[in-house]
Amino acid sequence: CIRDSVETLDEATRREFHALFGNDPLGLSRRPVNAARFQIPMEMNEHVGRWIEYFTAGDGRVRFRLYLERAGRYEGMIRQRAREAGLPEDLLYLALIESGMNPNAYSRARAVGLWQFMQSTGRAYGLDVDYWVDERRDPFLATDAAIAHLGDLYERFGSWYLAAAAYNAGAGRVSRGIRRVGSDDFWELADARVLRAETRNYVPKLLAAATIARNPERYGFDDVVPLPPLEFDVVQVPD
């Protein structure tokens, strides 16, 4: 029979179900019609290669080692929240290139936190930013906001490369570039130089970081010891 109501699983049952069947028991994410949403396609070209070279030599190598160490604090949390939202776990590497996995990062453009939110965008996605508190520095709240923002950008552009470019440059700038070039292929937009240099480098940088972090031993990062995940309690405090 068909029931006319839907029951919500309690937390213990939900965790048991996930342990037994995983996050995608029907294999929906592997169907061709859905695959693009659940995967950031990995591509290798000269632009990606240059960033791989940068991250594996000299000062770039020193920085990337630090990023890999810091990632241990937040990787599990980001992957879990991306899975629960039905988005690629590889979005983790966007935080890595944005802030070096530092929740206190502050840029010259006044972007703040693990995901480098500008004040207006952070507020648009529910983060409090005022004299008393700046939730862009909260890695958990900021991750939820970033995942929501990236999900919206993917819905708009239908491409993780364009969603990442829009995360960096703004959706309006990417849309204008698409109209000018008459193409929604990121590499064509980059070649036509309708995007800023920072944005043209952003997607190759993301792909390079993901390529190395997926297989760090191959690139000589075999002795990196990730920091342990954060352990903490949540308490209520008086006003």
C-alpha positions in Angstrom: 0.0 0.0 0.0 1.0 3.6 -0.4 1.2 5.7 2.7 -0.1 9.2 2.7 2.5 10.6 5.1 6.3 10.7 5.3 8.2 9.9 8.5 11.5 11.5 9.4 14.2 9.1 10.5 15.6 9.7 14.0 19.3 10.4 14.1 20.4 7.0 15.3 18.4 5.3 12.5 19.7 7.7 9.9 23.3 7.0 10.9 22.7 3.2 10.9 21.1 3.5 7.4 24.0 5.5 6.1 26.5 3.0 7.6 24.7 0.1 5.8 23.8 1.7 2.5 25.9 4.8 2.1 24.8 8.2 0.9 23.7 7.1 -2.5 22.1 3.6 -2.2 20.4 3.7 -5.6 23.5 4.8 -7.4 21.8 8.0 -8.7 25.0 10.0 -8.7 26.6 7.5 -11.1 23.9 7.8 -13.7 25.0 9.9 -16.7 22.1 12.4 -16.3 23.3 13.1 -12.7 27.0 12.5 -12.8 28.0 16.1 -13.6 26.4 17.4 -10.4 28.2 15.0 -8.2 31.7 15.2 -9.7 34.1 18.0 -10.6 35.6 16.8 -13.8 39.4 16.6 -13.6 41.3 17.9 -16.6 45.0 18.2 -17.3 46.3 20.9 -19.6 49.2 23.4 -19.6 47.4 25.7 -17.3 46.8 23.1 -14.7 50.3 21.8 -15.2 51.8 25.2 -14.4 49.9 25.3 -11.0 51.0 21.7 -10.2 54.6 22.8 -10.9 54.1 25.8 -8.6 52.6 23.8 -5.7 55.4 21.2 -5.9 58.4 23.4 -6.0 60.0 26.2 -3.9 57.8 28.4 -1.8 54.7 27.0 -3.3 55.6 23.6 -2.1 56.2 24.9 1.5 52.7 26.5 1.4 51.0 23.5 0.0 52.4 21.2 2.6 51.0 23.5 5.3 47.6 23.5 3.5 47.6 19.7 3.6 48.4 19.6 7.2 45.7 22.1 8.1 43.2 20.3 6.0 43.1 17.5 8.6 41.1 19.8 10.9 38.2 20.4 8.5 38.3 17.8 5.7 35.9 15.3 7.3 33.4 18.0 8.2 33.5 19.6 4.7 33.2 16.2 2.9 30.3 15.2 5.1 28.4 18.4 4.6 29.0 18.4 0.8 27.7 14.8 0.7 24.6 15.7 2.7 23.9 18.5 0.3 24.4 16.3 -2.8 27.4 18.2 -4.0 31.0 17.0 -4.9 33.3 16.3 -1.9 36.1 17.9 -4.1 34.6 21.3 -3.1 37.0 20.8 -0.2 39.8 21.9 -2.4 38.2 25.2 -3.1 38.6 26.1 0.5 42.2 25.0 0.3 43.1 27.4 -2.5 40.9 30.2 -1.0 42.4 30.4 2.5 45.0 27.7 2.8 42.5 26.1 5.2 42.9 29.0 7.6 39.5 30.1 9.2 41.1 33.4 10.2 42.4 34.3 6.8 41.8 37.9 5.7 42.5 39.2 2.2 43.3 42.6 0.8 39.8 42.6 -0.7 38.4 42.1 2.9 37.3 38.6 2.2 37.3 36.6 5.5 37.5 33.0 6.7 38.0 29.5 5.5 35.8 30.2 2.4 36.9 33.9 2.0 33.4 35.4 2.0 32.9 39.0 1.3 30.6 40.7 3.8 27.6 41.1 1.5 27.7 37.5 0.3 28.2 36.1 3.8 25.1 38.0 5.0 23.1 36.8 2.0 23.8 33.2 3.0 22.8 33.7 6.6 26.1 34.6 8.3 26.1 37.3 11.0 28.7 40.0 10.3 28.6 42.9 12.7 30.6 44.7 15.4 30.3 41.8 17.9 30.7 38.7 15.7 31.9 37.6 12.3 30.6 34.2 11.5 32.7 34.1 8.3 35.4 32.9 10.7 33.3 30.0 12.0 34.4 27.1 9.8 31.2 25.2 10.3 28.7 27.9 9.6 30.8 29.3 6.8 31.0 25.8 5.2 27.2 25.5 5.2 27.0 29.0 3.6 29.7 28.1 1.0 28.0 24.9 0.1 24.6 26.7 -0.3 26.3 29.4 -2.4 28.1 26.9 -4.6 25.0 24.8 -5.1 23.2 28.0 -6.3 26.0 28.8 -8.7 25.9 25.3 -10.1 22.2 25.5 -10.6 22.7 28.8 -12.5 25.6 27.7 -14.8 25.3 23.9 -14.9 29.1 23.6 -14.7 31.4 23.3 -11.7 34.2 25.1 -13.6 31.8 28.1 -14.2 30.5 27.8 -10.6 34.0 28.1 -9.3 34.8 31.0 -11.6 31.6 32.7 -10.4 32.6 32.1 -6.8 35.8 34.0 -7.4 34.6 36.7 -9.8 30.9 37.0 -9.2 28.0 35.4 -11.2 27.3 38.6 -13.1 30.8 38.9 -14.5 30.7 35.2 -15.7 27.3 35.7 -17.2 28.5 38.8 -19.1 31.5 36.8 -20.4 29.3 34.0 -21.6 27.2 36.5 -23.6 30.2 38.2 -25.1 31.9 35.0 -26.2 28.7 33.1 -27.1 30.0 30.0 -25.2 29.6 28.5 -21.7 32.9 26.7 -21.9 35.3 28.0 -19.2 38.4 27.4 -21.2 37.0 29.4 -24.1 36.1 32.2 -21.8 39.6 32.1 -20.4 41.2 32.2 -23.8 39.0 35.1 -24.8 40.2 37.0 -21.7 36.7 38.1 -20.8 37.5 37.1 -17.2 40.1 38.7 -15.0 43.5 37.0 -14.7 42.8 35.9 -11.2 39.6 34.1 -12.3 41.3 32.6 -15.4 43.9 31.1 -13.0 41.3 30.1 -10.4 39.9 26.9 -12.0 43.4 25.5 -13.1 44.6 26.3 -9.5 41.6 24.3 -8.1 42.2 21.4 -10.4 45.9 21.3 -9.6 45.3 21.4 -5.9 42.7 18.6 -6.2 45.1 16.5 -8.4 47.9 16.7 -5.8 45.8 16.4 -2.7 44.1 13.2 -4.0 47.4 11.5 -4.4 50.0 13.5 -2.4 52.6 10.7 -2.3 52.9 10.9 -6.1 54.0 14.5 -5.8 56.4 14.0 -2.9 54.1 14.8 0.0 54.4 11.4 1.5 55.5 12.6 5.0 52.7 15.1 5.6 50.9 14.6 9.0 47.5 16.2 8.9 46.3 18.0 12.0 43.7 16.0 14.0 40.0 17.0 13.5 38.7 19.7 15.9 37.2 18.3 19.2 34.9 20.6 21.1 31.8 20.9 23.2 28.8 23.2 22.5 27.5 25.1 25.5 24.9 27.8 26.2 26.3 30.9 27.8 24.3 33.7 29.5 23.8 37.0 27.6 
